[in-house]
Amino acid sequence: MQLKEQLEALEKEYIEKLKQVTTLQDLQNLKSQIIGRKGKITALLKELKNIPPENRKEFGALINSVKSKLEELIKKKEKEIKERELEDKLKKSRIDITLPGDWVDSGTPHPVTQTLRFITDIFLSMGFKLEEGPEVELEEYNFDMLNIPKDHPARDMQDTFFINKKGYVLRTHTSPVQVRTMLKNEPPLAVIAPGKVYRKDLDPTHSPMFHQIEGLVVDENITFRDLKGILKIFLEEVFGKNIPIRFRPSYFPFTEPSAEVDIGCTVCKGQGCRVCKGTGWLEILGCGMVDPNVFKAVGIDTEAFTGFAFGLGIERITMLKYQIPDIRLLFTNDKRFNTQFKGI
């Protein structure tokens, strides 16, 4: 009978202790005292081996009965504590909807975003379609199929971020999109491809990440005259009808012939200044007729089709349009800077 009395006293003791528990941590500690590995109930179960065999079953049932009852009370107490803590938390976090709201200033699109949208709209209005491609690109598309094989010196013109030895790079221009477009579509084509590009370059006019927009037109009887006409319309839309424009012979591996396009300096109006280095001209974009080797790489008949391509930097246009002296200002994420520009 000594064990039975001990069980009754134990049950009564811990029922009283459970009533006084107010936190989950205290409840966990009490639970360990009762049914933990070193708890009172566990210790009693270990003592069964010392009970006479004829009484062992009876006392074992008594111990398990007390254990089950205390476990049920512990679960009930845990539920009560959690419900109370949740209620307290909700009361503290409750929002008084009768209080006046805080004034939040509205943001404004970033100047680069404004410029990109504006340029895209110009070309869409001329019948171009929008195409996109991955920023992590295969060397095959970024270089090889654009007439820039592995031993070509033109690869030195672009400081490339190489991802791994499996031929993946951060694209250095948006030109791979024209390759992907020609591989999946038959001519005629007229597409633009805006997006981020990456080069290991950083100074007041260059950033390791910047935005380009690529243009591509492929059809029968496309000439350099068509290219000049499209770019003239575009540049006059951006910089005004009276902006001086000139084409200079240049070199790009994926176009032949190639040209650089300059506009009259938007700062000094052609008189010569620090921005244009006294020449009165500003380089604005590169262009040319698609090289036949590029057409052959994508399976387009060079006898039936010709085409032109062009590419320009969005940050470059933004800086010239708004006369921003340092490209790094575009990456400050300063609202005071961004809100100065209400549209291009």
C-alpha positions as CSV (number, residue, x, y, z in Angstrom):
1,M,0.0,0.0,0.0
2,Q,3.0,2.3,0.4
3,L,3.3,2.6,-3.4
4,K,-0.4,3.4,-3.8
5,E,-0.2,6.2,-1.2
6,Q,3.0,7.5,-2.8
7,L,1.2,7.7,-6.2
8,E,-1.8,9.5,-4.8
9,A,0.5,12.0,-3.1
10,L,2.5,12.5,-6.3
11,E,-0.7,13.0,-8.3
12,K,-2.1,15.6,-5.9
13,E,1.3,17.4,-5.7
14,Y,1.7,17.9,-9.5
15,I,-1.9,18.8,-10.1
16,E,-1.4,21.7,-7.7
17,K,1.9,22.6,-9.4
18,L,0.2,22.5,-12.9
19,K,-2.3,25.1,-11.7
20,Q,0.5,27.5,-10.9
21,V,2.3,27.2,-14.2
22,T,2.0,30.3,-16.5
23,T,4.7,29.8,-19.2
24,L,5.5,27.1,-21.7
25,Q,9.1,26.9,-20.3
26,D,7.9,26.3,-16.8
27,L,5.5,23.7,-18.1
28,Q,8.3,21.9,-19.9
29,N,10.4,21.9,-16.8
30,L,7.5,20.4,-14.8
31,K,6.8,17.8,-17.5
32,S,10.4,16.7,-17.2
33,Q,10.0,16.3,-13.5
34,I,7.0,14.1,-13.9
35,I,7.5,11.9,-17.0
36,G,11.0,12.9,-18.2
37,R,13.8,10.4,-18.4
38,K,14.7,11.1,-14.7
39,G,11.1,12.0,-13.7
40,K,9.1,10.7,-10.7
41,I,6.8,8.5,-12.7
42,T,9.7,7.0,-14.7
43,A,11.4,6.3,-11.4
44,L,8.3,4.5,-10.1
45,L,8.1,2.4,-13.2
46,K,11.7,1.3,-12.7
47,E,10.8,0.2,-9.1
48,L,8.2,-2.3,-10.4
49,K,10.8,-5.0,-10.6
50,N,11.0,-4.9,-6.8
51,I,7.3,-5.5,-6.4
52,P,6.1,-9.0,-5.7
53,P,5.0,-10.6,-9.0
54,E,1.4,-11.1,-7.7
55,N,1.1,-7.3,-7.1
56,R,3.2,-6.1,-10.1
57,K,0.3,-5.9,-12.6
58,E,-2.0,-4.0,-10.2
59,F,0.6,-1.4,-9.3
60,G,1.8,-1.1,-13.0
61,A,-1.8,-0.3,-13.9
62,L,-2.0,2.3,-11.2
63,I,1.2,4.0,-12.2
64,N,0.1,4.2,-15.9
65,S,-3.2,5.5,-14.9
66,V,-1.6,8.4,-12.9
67,K,0.8,9.0,-15.8
68,S,-2.0,9.2,-18.4
69,K,-4.0,11.6,-16.2
70,L,-1.0,13.9,-15.7
71,E,-0.1,13.8,-19.4
72,E,-3.6,14.8,-20.3
73,L,-3.5,17.7,-17.8
74,I,-0.1,18.8,-19.2
75,K,-1.6,18.8,-22.8
76,K,-4.6,20.8,-21.6
77,K,-2.4,23.3,-19.8
78,E,-0.1,23.7,-22.8
79,K,-3.1,24.5,-25.0
80,E,-4.4,27.1,-22.5
81,I,-1.0,28.8,-22.3
82,K,-0.6,29.0,-26.1
83,E,-4.1,30.4,-26.5
84,R,-3.4,33.0,-23.9
85,E,-0.1,34.0,-25.4
86,L,-1.7,34.3,-28.8
87,E,-4.4,36.5,-27.4
88,D,-1.9,38.7,-25.7
89,K,0.2,39.0,-28.9
90,L,-2.9,39.9,-31.0
91,K,-3.9,42.6,-28.4
92,K,-0.4,44.2,-28.6
93,S,-0.3,44.1,-32.4
94,R,-3.8,45.3,-33.0
95,I,-4.1,48.3,-35.3
96,D,-6.3,51.2,-34.3
97,I,-8.0,52.0,-37.6
98,T,-9.3,55.3,-36.2
99,L,-5.8,56.7,-36.0
100,P,-4.7,58.9,-39.0
101,G,-2.4,57.1,-41.5
102,D,1.2,58.0,-42.1
103,W,1.9,59.9,-45.3
104,V,3.9,57.9,-47.7
105,D,5.5,59.8,-50.6
106,S,4.9,58.1,-53.9
107,G,8.0,56.9,-55.9
108,T,8.9,57.6,-59.5
109,P,10.3,55.3,-62.2
110,H,14.1,55.3,-62.3
111,P,15.6,57.5,-65.1
112,V,17.1,54.4,-66.8
113,T,13.6,52.7,-66.6
114,Q,12.0,55.8,-68.1
115,T,14.6,55.9,-70.9
116,L,14.2,52.2,-71.7
117,R,10.4,52.4,-71.9
118,F,10.6,55.5,-74.1
119,I,13.1,53.9,-76.5
120,T,11.2,50.6,-76.6
121,D,7.9,52.5,-77.4
122,I,9.7,54.3,-80.4
123,F,10.7,51.0,-82.0
124,L,7.4,49.3,-81.3
125,S,5.7,52.1,-83.0
126,M,7.8,51.4,-86.1
127,G,6.7,47.8,-86.2
128,F,9.5,46.1,-84.2
129,K,8.7,43.2,-81.9
130,L,10.1,42.7,-78.4
131,E,12.5,39.7,-77.8
132,E,14.3,38.6,-74.6
133,G,17.1,36.2,-73.7
134,P,19.0,34.9,-70.7
135,E,21.6,37.0,-68.9
136,V,23.7,33.9,-68.2
137,E,24.6,32.9,-71.8
138,L,26.5,30.3,-73.6
139,E,29.8,31.4,-75.2
140,E,28.5,29.8,-78.4
141,Y,25.7,32.4,-78.6
142,N,27.6,35.3,-77.0
143,F,30.7,34.9,-79.2
144,D,31.1,32.0,-81.6
145,M,27.9,32.4,-83.7
146,L,28.4,36.2,-83.8
147,N,31.6,35.6,-85.8
148,I,33.9,35.9,-82.7
149,P,35.6,32.5,-82.5
150,K,37.8,31.6,-79.5
151,D,41.0,32.8,-81.1
152,H,39.5,36.0,-82.4
153,P,41.2,39.2,-81.2
154,A,37.7,40.9,-80.8
155,R,37.2,38.9,-77.6
156,D,39.8,41.2,-76.0
157,M,37.5,44.1,-76.7
158,Q,35.1,42.9,-74.0
159,D,36.1,42.1,-70.4
160,T,33.9,39.1,-69.8
161,F,32.6,37.6,-66.6
162,F,33.1,33.8,-67.0
163,I,30.7,31.7,-64.9
164,N,32.5,28.3,-65.3
165,K,34.6,26.1,-67.6
166,K,31.5,24.7,-69.3
167,G,31.1,27.7,-71.6
168,Y,28.7,29.9,-69.6
169,V,29.3,33.7,-69.2
170,L,27.4,36.7,-68.1
171,R,26.4,38.1,-71.5
172,T,28.6,41.0,-72.6
173,H,25.9,42.4,-75.0
174,T,22.3,41.8,-76.0
175,S,23.5,40.5,-79.5
176,P,23.0,36.8,-78.4
177,V,19.3,37.5,-78.5
178,Q,19.4,38.2,-82.2
179,V,21.1,34.7,-82.7
180,R,18.4,33.0,-80.6
181,T,15.7,34.9,-82.6
182,M,17.1,33.9,-86.0
183,L,17.4,30.3,-84.9
184,K,13.7,30.0,-84.0
185,N,12.1,32.3,-86.6
186,E,12.2,32.6,-90.3
187,P,12.7,36.0,-92.0
188,P,11.3,38.6,-92.3
189,L,12.3,39.8,-88.8
190,A,12.2,43.2,-87.1
191,V,13.0,42.8,-83.4
192,I,14.5,44.8,-80.5
193,A,16.0,43.1,-77.4
194,P,16.5,45.3,-74.3
195,G,18.2,43.9,-71.2
196,K,21.1,43.9,-68.7
197,V,24.6,43.1,-69.8
198,Y,27.9,42.7,-67.9
199,R,31.5,43.7,-68.4
200,K,34.4,44.1,-66.0
201,D,34.5,47.9,-66.2
202,L,34.0,50.7,-63.7
203,D,34.6,54.4,-64.0
204,P,32.5,57.6,-64.2
205,T,31.1,56.6,-67.5
206,H,31.1,52.8,-67.3
207,S,29.5,50.2,-64.9
208,P,30.0,46.4,-64.5
209,M,26.3,46.0,-65.1
210,F,24.4,48.2,-67.6
211,H,21.5,48.1,-70.0
212,Q,21.6,47.7,-73.8
213,I,18.9,47.5,-76.5
214,E,19.7,45.5,-79.6
215,G,17.9,46.0,-82.9
216,L,17.7,43.5,-85.8
217,V,16.0,43.6,-89.2
218,V,16.3,40.8,-91.7
219,D,14.4,40.7,-95.0
220,E,14.9,40.7,-98.8
221,N,16.7,43.7,-100.2
222,I,17.6,45.4,-96.9
223,T,20.3,48.0,-97.4
224,F,22.4,50.4,-95.3
225,R,20.1,53.1,-96.4
226,D,17.3,51.4,-94.5
227,L,19.5,51.3,-91.4
228,K,20.3,55.0,-91.7
229,G,16.6,55.9,-92.1
230,I,15.5,53.9,-89.0
231,L,18.2,55.4,-86.8
232,K,17.6,58.9,-88.0
233,I,13.9,58.6,-87.0
234,F,14.9,57.2,-83.6
235,L,17.5,59.8,-82.8
236,E,15.3,62.7,-83.8
237,E,12.5,61.3,-81.5
238,V,14.9,61.2,-78.6
239,F,17.0,64.3,-79.1
240,G,14.9,66.5,-81.3
241,K,14.4,67.1,-85.0
242,N,17.4,69.4,-85.4
243,I,20.0,67.1,-83.8
244,P,23.1,66.7,-86.1
245,I,23.8,63.0,-86.9
246,R,26.8,61.5,-88.6
247,F,27.9,57.9,-89.4
248,R,31.6,57.0,-89.1
249,P,33.2,53.7,-90.4
250,S,34.0,51.3,-87.6
251,Y,34.5,47.6,-86.9
252,F,32.3,45.0,-85.2
253,P,32.9,41.3,-85.8
254,F,29.2,40.6,-86.4
255,T,28.5,43.4,-88.9
256,E,30.1,44.3,-92.3
257,P,30.2,47.2,-93.1
258,S,30.0,48.7,-89.6
259,A,29.6,52.2,-88.3
260,E,29.6,54.3,-85.2
261,V,26.8,56.9,-85.0
262,D,27.5,60.3,-83.4
263,I,25.1,63.1,-82.6
264,G,25.9,66.8,-82.0
265,C,26.9,67.4,-78.4
266,T,23.8,68.0,-76.3
267,V,25.8,70.1,-73.8
268,C,27.7,72.6,-75.9
269,K,25.5,72.3,-79.0
270,G,28.5,71.5,-81.2
271,Q,30.8,74.3,-80.0
272,G,33.2,72.0,-78.1
273,C,33.3,71.2,-74.4
274,R,34.7,68.8,-71.8
275,V,32.0,66.3,-72.4
276,C,32.6,66.0,-76.1
277,K,36.3,66.5,-75.7
278,G,36.2,69.6,-77.8
279,T,34.9,67.8,-81.0
280,G,31.3,68.9,-80.8
281,W,30.2,65.3,-81.3
282,L,29.1,62.5,-79.0
283,E,29.2,58.8,-79.8
284,I,25.8,57.3,-79.4
285,L,25.6,53.8,-80.8
286,G,27.1,51.1,-83.1
287,C,25.5,49.5,-86.1
288,G,26.1,47.8,-89.4
289,M,24.9,45.2,-91.9
290,V,24.7,41.7,-90.5
291,D,27.8,39.8,-91.5
292,P,27.1,36.8,-93.8
293,N,29.0,34.5,-91.4
294,V,26.4,35.3,-88.8
295,F,23.6,34.3,-91.2
296,K,25.4,31.1,-92.1
297,A,25.7,30.2,-88.4
298,V,22.0,30.5,-87.9
299,G,21.0,28.9,-91.2
300,I,19.7,31.9,-93.1
301,D,20.3,32.0,-96.9
302,T,22.7,34.9,-97.6
303,E,21.7,35.0,-101.2
304,A,18.1,35.6,-100.4
305,F,18.3,37.8,-97.3
306,T,20.2,40.8,-95.9
307,G,19.8,42.6,-92.7
308,F,21.1,45.2,-90.3
309,A,21.7,45.4,-86.6
310,F,22.4,48.1,-84.1
311,G,23.0,48.4,-80.4
312,L,23.0,51.2,-77.9
313,G,23.5,51.7,-74.2
314,I,20.5,52.9,-72.2
315,E,22.6,54.5,-69.5
316,R,24.5,56.4,-72.2
317,I,21.3,57.8,-73.7
318,T,20.0,58.6,-70.2
319,M,23.2,60.5,-69.2
320,L,23.2,62.5,-72.5
321,K,19.5,63.3,-72.3
322,Y,19.6,64.4,-68.7
323,Q,23.2,65.7,-68.7
324,I,24.2,63.3,-65.8
325,P,28.0,63.6,-65.4
326,D,28.7,60.3,-63.5
327,I,27.1,56.9,-64.3
328,R,27.4,55.9,-60.6
329,L,24.7,58.3,-59.7
330,L,22.3,56.0,-61.5
331,F,23.0,53.3,-58.9
332,T,22.7,55.3,-55.7
333,N,19.0,54.3,-55.2
334,D,18.6,57.9,-53.8
335,K,15.0,59.0,-54.1
336,R,16.0,62.6,-54.2
337,F,18.0,61.9,-57.4
338,N,15.3,59.7,-59.1
339,T,12.5,62.2,-58.6
340,Q,14.3,64.9,-60.5
341,F,13.5,63.1,-63.8
342,K,9.8,63.3,-64.8
343,G,10.1,61.7,-68.2
344,I,12.4,61.8,-71.2
